[in-house]
Amino acid sequence: MAAIEILGLQKTYMIGFWRRRPKTALRPLELTVEEGEVFGFLGPNGAGKTTTLKLLMGLVSPTSGTARILGMELGDARVPAQIGFLPEQPYFYDHLTGRELLTYYAQLSGVPEKERSSRVNTILARMGLEGSADMQLRKFSKGMLQRVGLAQAILHNPKVVFLDEPMSGLDPMGRREVRELIQELRSQGKTVFFSTHILSDAEALCDRVAVIHQGQLKGVGAVADLTSRSTGTVEIIFCATHVPQALKAICSETRVTGEMVNAVISQQQQETVLDVLRRERIQLISLTQVRSSLEEFYAAQVRPKSSGAGVGA
Amino acid sequence: MNSRIAFVAFNTFREAVRDRVLYNLIAFAVLISAAAILVGEISIDVERLVVVNLGLTAVSLFGVVIAIFIGIGLVSKEIEKKTLYTVLSRPVRRWEFVIGKFVGLTGTLIVNTFFMAIGVFLALFYVAHRLQRSDLAVLTALFFIVLEFLIVVALALFFSSFSTPLMSAVFTFALFVIGNLADDLRGFARITSGFAGIVASVLAFLVPNFSSFNVINQAAHGDAVPERLILYNTLYALLYSAMAISGAVLIFQRRNLK
């Protein structure tokens, strides 16, 4: 069963006070995320990522379209108990301590009273917050607040977890911890849907990604496919202090470092280049096919006048 | 009560306490003590009148200020600070959240009024050296003040569901003032005819009739408040606040949390 099915979800806001005019935040979006998948929702700022998440959380109502989470329609009273949500730059009740906040959320999520305390203690320990659990949140650093945010999103053991920019504003250690947590959630069989504009995180974590730009879905694809496709170019490294005359017209992106030359050639020119190297008795060090990166896929989708979707869903 | 409403209400109460809302009790204690000592020194046979009048008026004013200034932020502050996102993405319905906030603040005001009531009775005991049966009227007046708070909090919530905090404060305070003149407005409606008469009549029935809740003078004179009025005011306050809360819920249900 699909964990998330987005069926033509669309949002248009009316802006302006006197002269009201429509502003489209999200064009009709069709997207399916399978159970157990880690799905990355990529796009630049203002692309419509947060709007999509707010629509799925029921925080804003769609202009048209609907969505199903674990087969249940949006608005079904059973949905919220099955999902966890971390908003972008989360704010919490700063008059509460970390423990009080998580206990409050556990109450609202319907965690049975008998389990509440142990569940809160376990999650505080998992997020490394035991030492500061009884400190008011107004004294927490940004990184600690993000950990509290992640803790509240998974506290009630949801099946689907939505994270809006979970790595934003975190230091390298903080980002690593979030990555580890997402991997842990995947190993527990949970579905994770997270928005980000940090491509290295998406490439490292996601099974599939979608790119959204200016409120429109530009492409969806499996990360493994996107990063294993050949670009039709080959990276070649050989021993020389300069690029041989015969290769100057063929090689691009040449770089000479000491007694080593690094260059990129097209796959069709591979044999010609090897012949030149053999003829001039130049030692070949390596010849590697250049694979496409997620960054290239992303750039192709969001670049102005880019054409259509990259690969099929 | 629905447990989620109770959890939201308790959190609202805890927030008010930690934000030092109950510190107003210190100002009230200073005021009522000074009044008791002062009237004890200078007045003859009117000590009771002065202490009850001053005490109950202060209870009402302190409470109304809290009801308006916290009431207008109950929901709007949560939207502005985005604390609402992690609450409404849980199994909490929007109407449960609004009612929970309402119950939390009225609970805070009841606790506040309870401590102020102790202050009024201590001051009464200080000036009169005893408490008498007619002092029960003070309890009725305090009960009416609490009913007033229900309406004021509900109105603040209603206005804040669609307007800015500043405008909500202005609207609620204006209705509180007009509501205290509701009897005069009704009298004016009776003697006015034509379009102005119709407008005055509609307004007179729309604005909360706070004038019927003001029995401070009767309480100061030790006059008993008719049971019919207690019943009427209780039903009126419950109905009026229920309508205002329903309006707030209806608007909040449709609101996009951008």
Interface residues (C-beta under 8 A of the other chain):
Chain A: Y13 K54 M57 G58 L59 V60 S61 A77 P80 A81 I83 F85 P87 Q89 P90 Y91 F92 Y93 H95 L96 Y104 Y105 Q107 L108 S109 G110 G149 Q152 H156
Chain B: S3 R4 F7 V8 N11 R14 E15 R18 D19 K81 K82 T83 L84 Y85 T86 V87 L88 S89 R90 P91 V92 R93 R254 N256 L257 K258
